[in-house]
Each structure stands twice: as C-alpha cells, then as structure tokens.
Amino acid sequence: MHLLYLDESGNEDDPSDRHFVLAGAAVFERATHYLSQHLDELKERHFPDAPPIEFHASFMRKGKGFWRDVERDLREEILQEIARIIAETSATSLTLFAAIIEKSAQVHGETAVKRAVEEACSRFDIFLRRLYREARDPQRGLVIVSQGRLDQRAKLWIRGFREAGTRWGALRNFSDIPYFASTSETRLLQIADFVAYSTYLLFERRDASLIRPLVSRFDQKNGILHGLAHHRTLTPSSPCECPACFSRRNPAAFGPWV
C-alpha cells in the first residue's frame, strides 16, 4: 500500500495569495518508519534537550513559535537537510504530488480547494494504476490529510470522487475514505507540509530555494512531471515556464524557474 500524505499552503479565500496549493508525498507503507526516524534523528542532532518539535516549514522560514529563538542560518540549514532527506529517499519508497490552483474571480475558496483535491487524488490514482500496468504491482492507496480548513469537505469530496468519478474518470485504487491527523502527530504530514510550502514558494514568489532538490521526485513518465499539476485560470499571455508546464513542452527539462 502507498499512503498519500497531503497538506495545504496558501489561503483559498485570501486575495493576497494568488495560488492555493495541495501537495505531499506518497510513501510506501514499509518506508514510513524510516522517514520518521530520519526526522527524529534530525531533531535529536540539533535539539537533543528540547521537547518534541514540529518541523513546520513556514514557521521555520519565518522564525515563528519554537523557531523564533533559533538563528536564521541554522533554520535554513535544517530546512535544506529536510529537503535532502526527501530527495534521497528511494524512488520506490516516496513519490511527490502537488496541485497548484491559480485563483481568479471564478476559481477561489471552496472551488479552488475542491479542484486541488480532485487533481491530487486523480494523479495519485493514475500513479497506482501505472504501477499495476507496467510492473504488475497491485498496490492500493490511502489518503491522509492534515487537519485544517478542509477536513470534512475533503472527506465528502473524495468519497464522491470514488463513487461518481472525477473529470478524468473513476478512482479505482483507493482502499478507504481519507483519514485526518494533526501535523504534530506524524512526521509524514510534516514532510507533506514541507512539500506544500516549498511548492507554494515557487509559484507564489518564484523562490526555488526549498523545492529545487525535490522537483525530480514528483511523479513523472517519459520526462513529463505528471505529479505536478498547474491550473492556470487566468487567460495566459505566454507559455508558462513553471516545471509542470515546461516539462510538457520539453520532456526531461524543468525550465528556468528551478
């Protein structure tokens, strides 16, 4: 089984945010322990005497909460270590997914969130389907979502997608309804938080400092980043240069943003 851990970044209702992101990592069930262990070891190496620490990427970058008293250089060093842990996990154990919704007058709020949930679930289902088609590996999927603004709505939407299908067809490889947990309870949702925030920084601010080591870890086939989905809701005046769109025009290349 592959467990898809998802978290959000950006506010779907705040007009100051141009993008809403839902992103995370699909982790093979036997790899969850080792990924959690890597982050626990990171905490013990830097803060052996501190109580349990949540690796919340935006708090780390901005110096909020526990991280207020941690020097900026050390915060940045730990962020890069987390990126390295994700990037160096074997491809059979971890695959990244992200749905980036460019907000507009028509697409914002619940519409943006629902579209992101639908996109992320569809991409994950396609990934599982491909595992069976190409490797005869009959894996099932389970979605674990960070508790937040979309808890109950996402549960209803994903159940509806399983029963009635999405715009791209039925979801056939999910083993159950989605489950919800706090990011403080599992290191895997902290990895999802990191992926969501690093993706948000890239699309909202053209800041690739966190996502650069991770881009090649998004689900891809023949050089196209299928696991990174960018929805442009505004009328484009020129081709998009983001990694998702660029790889569709130039397979195996991720473009100038990274």
Secondary structure by P-SEA (a helix, b strand, c coil): cbbbbbbbccccccccccbbbbbbbbccccaaaaaaaaaaaaaaacccccccccccaaaaaacccccccccaaaaaaaaaaaaaaaaacccccbbbbbbbbbccccccaaaaaaaaaaaaaaaaaaaaaaaaaccccbbbbbbbbcccccaaaaaaaaaaaaaccccccccccccccbbbbbccccaaaaaaaaaaaaaaaaaacccccccccccccccccccccccbbbbbccccccccccaaaaaaaccccccccc
